[in-house]
Amino acid sequence: FHHEMIARGVTDETLDTIRKCGIDLDQWLEGFKDTPTSVRKTVETIKTHPLVPKDIVVRGFIIDSETGELNEIYIDYKLHKISKNGKYGFADNKGVEVIPCKWNEVKNYIEGLAPVKDSKGTWGFIDTKGFIVVPCEWKSTEHFHNGFAPVMNINNKWGFVNAKGDLICPCKWKYTGFFYEGMASVQNEDEQWGAINQIGHEIVPCKWREMGDFVDGLAFVQNMNEKYGYIDKTGTLIIPCIWKTAHDFSEGLSYVKDEKCNKGFINKQGSMIIRCDWKSVYSFHEGLACVEDNNGNWGYIDKTGCLTIPCKWKTANSFKDGAAIVCDETGRYGFIDNTGKVIISCIWRQVTEFNNGIAGVMNDLCKWHHIDKAGRVLD
C-alpha cells in the first residue's frame, strides 16, 4: 500500500501526518470479515463516545441486503470500556474501575477475553482480571470466537491464536473468517477462498470466489462463474453451483435464488422443497419462514410451503421467542404469534425482538420502554 501511494505522488510527510492522526493506513479501507464484529465495534464506538449520555440505549442490528430481515446483535456489557487521561480500561456495571486505564486502546470482552493495545501499538488479550493471556505482539486482532482469534503479523498476514496465546495457524493468509464447526474460511493471495481446520491444515483448497461459514456440516460457495452451491467439510461439492445466490442452512433448509430472481428453499441434499415462487424470503425460524409475494406484502409459510399466515403485512420479521414483528399499512409495528394472531397491536413507532419474554418499543415521543407479551409496559 505504501509504495503504491508514493508512486502516485503522495509524500512520506503526508502519510506520517495521517498516521499521527490515528489512522491505520493498512486497514482503513479493509472493511470487515465478520458482520457481527463490525456491528459490535460500531455499538462500542457510539456507546463509549464522550458526547453520548450514559443512559442512552444503543443497539446493533444486521440487515439482510436482499430480504431486509433485521437481526439484533446482543452484546454482553458486564465490563464496560472507560477512558482516563487518554488511556483505556474497564469498569463494572456500577461504574467501578476494575481494569486500570493503562492501555492505548481496548475492545469489548467476548468469550471472557478483551483485545488491548499497548504503548508500542501492538495488540494482545487480557482476561476479566486484567492479566495478559495473549502477549501484545500483533499488528491487529479480531475477537475470540469458539476459542480462537484471528491475529495479524507485521507483514499483514493473518493466522489464529488460541486462548492460551499459542499460534495454532501460521500467519500466511490475506484474510480469514472465524471458526465454525471446527473450520475457518481463509483467503489466499489470489483472493480465492478455502477452509482450514483447528490445527491450521488446509482441508478445503482455496479455489472459490466466495465462501460462507459451515452450518450443519455445509458451507455455501461461489464458483468463478458466479454460481452458488454447497460443499461439505472435505471440500466435496454436495450441491452443484447452479444458483444465483445461496444462504446458510437453518432448520434443515436454505433459501436460494433462481435466474428469474425468485426465491425458494432446498434441503441439504439439494432437492427443491419449496419452489422459487416468492419475491423474497427469510430463513426458517421456529418452523416458519417469512415470505414476500409479488404485491410486496409479507406472510409466513411452513416447511411444506403452505401459506399459514396470509401475506397482508407491509413488512415482517422472523419468529423469535414465539413472536414475530409485523408492520401494518400505517407504518406502525406490533407482534403476532405463530397462528397469525395479533398479540401486540401495531401502535409503536419502532420495536425490537422479544428476548426472554421482553421486547423494546418506542412511542410517539421517541421514548423507549420494555413490554411483556401481554403488552404491559414494564418501565
N, C-alpha and C positions, 0 to 999 in steps of 0.2 A: 504493500500500500504506500509506504513512504517513498520508495523510488519512483512510483508512478506519479505521485503528486509533484515531486521535484521535477520530473520530466515535463510536466505540464505548466511549469513556471511558478509553482508555489514555493516560497523560500523557507529555509530551515527556521528562520526567525518567526515567521507566521505560524509554523507548526508548533514551535515551542510556546508561543503565546496561547494557542488553543489548548495545549496540554496543561498549561498553568491555570487555565480556567476550569479544569477538572473534566475535560472531555477526553475519553479514551478513544483515540483515533483508530485503534484496531477493532473496536466493537461498536462504534456509534451508529453504523448502518447495518449491523449484523442481523437485526431482527430478533426472533426468538425461536427456540427449538420446541418449546413446550408451552401451549397456550395458558394452562392454569398457572404456571410460573410467572408469565407475563402479567396476568391479572393480579396475582398476589403482590408483585412488585409495584404495580400501579396503585393498588389499595394502600400499600405501605407508604408510598410517597405522599399520597393525599392525607392519610390519617396522621402522619407524623409532621406535616408541614406546620411551621410555627403560626401561620395565619388561619389555620383551621381549628375552631374551638373543639375542646376535648369531648364535649357531649354530642358532637355531630356523628351520626351513624354513617359509616362508609361501607358499602357493599360492592362486591365484584361479581360480574356475570360474564358468561361466554355466550355469544350468539352464533348459531349455525348460519354461515353466509348464504347457504342455499335455501334453508327452510325457515329461518327466523326464530328457531327454537332457542329459548333462553334457559340456561342452567347456572345456578348460583354456585360460586366457589366459596366454600366455607373456610374460614381462617381462624385458627385457634390462637387467641391472644392471651395465654397465661402469663407470658412475659412480653412487655411492650418495649419497643425501641425508644430510647431517650437520648438527648444530647446535652452536653455541658462543656462550655468553653471550647467548642469546635470538635469535641470528641464524642464518641458514641458508646452506649452501654444498654442495659435493660433494667426495667422496673417491673414489679408485680402489679396486680390489679388494684392494689391500694396506693400505688404511686411510689412505693419504697424502692430505692435503687438497690438491686441485688447483684447486678453485674456492673462493676465500676466502668465509668465512661473514660476509657483509655484507648479505644480503637478509632482509627481514621474513618471507618465505615463498618456497618453491620447490616445483616439482613435477618428477617424473622426466623424463628425456630420452626423447623419441620423435622419430624421424627426425632425430636429431642436434641438436635444439633443446629447451630446457627453459623453461617459464614461470617467471618470477620476479616477486616483488612488492617494490617499493622502499619507502622510508621514508614516502612520501606515500600509500601504499596503492594505487598503480596498478601494472598488470601489463604486462610485456613478455616478450621471449625472449632468451636468451643461447645462444651456440654452445658446443661442448665445450671451448673455450679460455677461456670466460668473457666473451667480447666480446658487447656488446649488438648484436643484429641487428634486433630489433623494439623500438623505444623504449617505455619504460614510460609509457603514456598511456591504458591501457584499464582500465575498471572490473572486467572479468573476461575470462578467456580459457579456451579448451579447448586440447588438444594439436594438433600438426600431424598431418594425415593426407593422404597423397597430395599433399603440397606446399602445403597450405592449412590455416589455423587459424581457427576462429570466434573473434571478439572482440566484447565488449560495450562500448558507449559510456556516457557519464554519464546518458543518457536510457533506459537499459536496453533498447536495441535492438541486435540482433546483425547483424554482417556478417562479411567474411572478409579476412584479410591473407595475402600470400604470404611466402615465406622471406626476402625482401628487406625486408619490413616495409611493402610497398605495400598500400594498401586497394583490393582488386580488386572488392569488392562493398560498396556503402554500407550502413551500419548502419541498417536500416529494418525488420528482421524481429523478430517476437516470439520465435521460436525458430528454430534451424537444426539440420540434421544435419551430416554430413561429406560430402566429395566422394567419390563412387564413379563410376568410368567417366565422369568429366568432368561429372557432375551432382551437385547437392546439394539435398536436400529443405529447404524453408523453410515457416514458418507465418506467416500474416498476423494482423492484429489481430482478425479474425473467427474465429480458430482453425481456419482451413482451410489445407490443405497443397497445395503445388505444388513446382516444382523450377526452379533456376537453372543457367546454365552458368558456366564459369570466368571470364567477364568480367561476371558479375552480371545478365545478361539473364534475365528470367522466361520460360522456354521452356514449362514446364507450368503452366497457370493454377492459381491457388490455389482449388480448388473441392472438394477431397477431405477427408473426415473423418479419414482416416489414410492414411499413405503410407510404403512401405518404401524401401530403397536400390535403385539399379539394379544388377542382376546379370544378366549375359549379355544386356544391352540391354533388360531388362524390370524393372518395379517393381510390386509389388502395391499396390492402392489400395482404400480402403473408401468407398463412397458414403454418402449421407445416409440410406439405408435399411438401413445396417449390413451390406451385402453386399460381398463382395470379388471383385475381378477384377485385370487387369493392363494397364498402359499401356506404350507404347514411349517413346523419348526425345523424340518430338514431342508427347507428351501424348495420342496417339491410343489409344483403348480397343481393345486387341487381343483380350483375353479378357473376355467380359461379366462383370459383377458379379452372380454367381449363387451364390457360395459363402459358407458361414457363417464360415470362416476360410481364409486362404491363407498361403503361406510363400515364402521366396526359392527360386529355382531352384538346383538342384545336380545336376551331371552331366546336364543337359538335362531334368530332371523336377522337379516341385514337388508337395508334398502339399497336399491341400485337404480340407475337412470339409464333409459334406453336411448336410441338415436333420435327419437322424437321428443326427448327431454321429459318424458313422463316417468313416474316412479312406481316401483312395486317392491316386492320382497322375495328373497331367495333363502333357502336353508343352507346348512353347512356342507351339503353335497352339491350345491349349485342348482338345485331344482327350483323352478319358479313356483312359489307357493301362492303369492298374491300378484296378479297381473299388473303390469305397468299402466294403470288406468288413472293415476292420480297426478295432479299438477305438482303437489308437494306432499311430503310425509315426514314424520318424525320417527325415531326408533321406538320399538315396543318397550313400554314400562308398565308393570303391574297388569300385564295381559292385554293391554290396549295400545294402539298407535294412533296418533293424531294425523288426520289427512285433510288436504285441501282439494275441493272439487274445481271444475272448470269455471265456476262462477265466483271463485275467490272466497268461498265460505268453508268453515272448518267443522269437522266432526271427528268421530272415532270408529275404528274398525277392530275386530278381534283377529285372532291368528288364522281364522279360516277366510278372512277377507270380508266377512259380513259387517255391514254398517250398523253398529249397535247404538250409536248416538248420532242423530241426524246432523248434516252439515248446515248449521244455522248460525254459527258464531263468526264474528268479524276476525278475531284471532283466538288461538287456543294454545295450550301448552301440555306437555306430557303429565301423566298422573304421577304423583308422589305423595306418600303418606295417606293414600286413599282419596285424594282430591286433586283436581286439575284447575288451573287458572283459565278463565274464559273472558272474552271481551265482547259486549253486545254492540248493536248498531250505533249507540250513543257514544261509544268510546270509553265506557266505564267498565271496571273489572270486578269480577266476583269468582265464585268457585262452584264446581259441580262434583257430584260423586260418580262412581263408575256405572251407574244406571242412567246418567244424564240429568238427574235431579239437581236443581239449583239449591245448594246448601248455604251459600252466602250470596246475597243479592248483588247485582252489578251496580254498586253505588260508589266505588272507590276510584280515585284518580290513578293510583298505582298500587300494586300488591307484590309480595314475594311468596314463594312456595311455602307450603306447610312443612315444618320440620319439628318432629316430636310433638305434633298437635298444635303448634303455634305458627302463625303467619304474620308478616308485617303488612300494614295497609296505610295508605296516605289519603287524608281527607282533602276537602276543597281549600283548606287553609295551608296546604302543603306540609301538614304536621303528620309525622309517622306515629302509629300506635301498633300494639300487638293484639291479635284476636285469637280466640279458640275456634274450634269447628262449629260451635253453636253461634258464632258471630259476635260473641261477647267481647267488648273492648276491655283489655286487661290493664291498661295504664293510661 
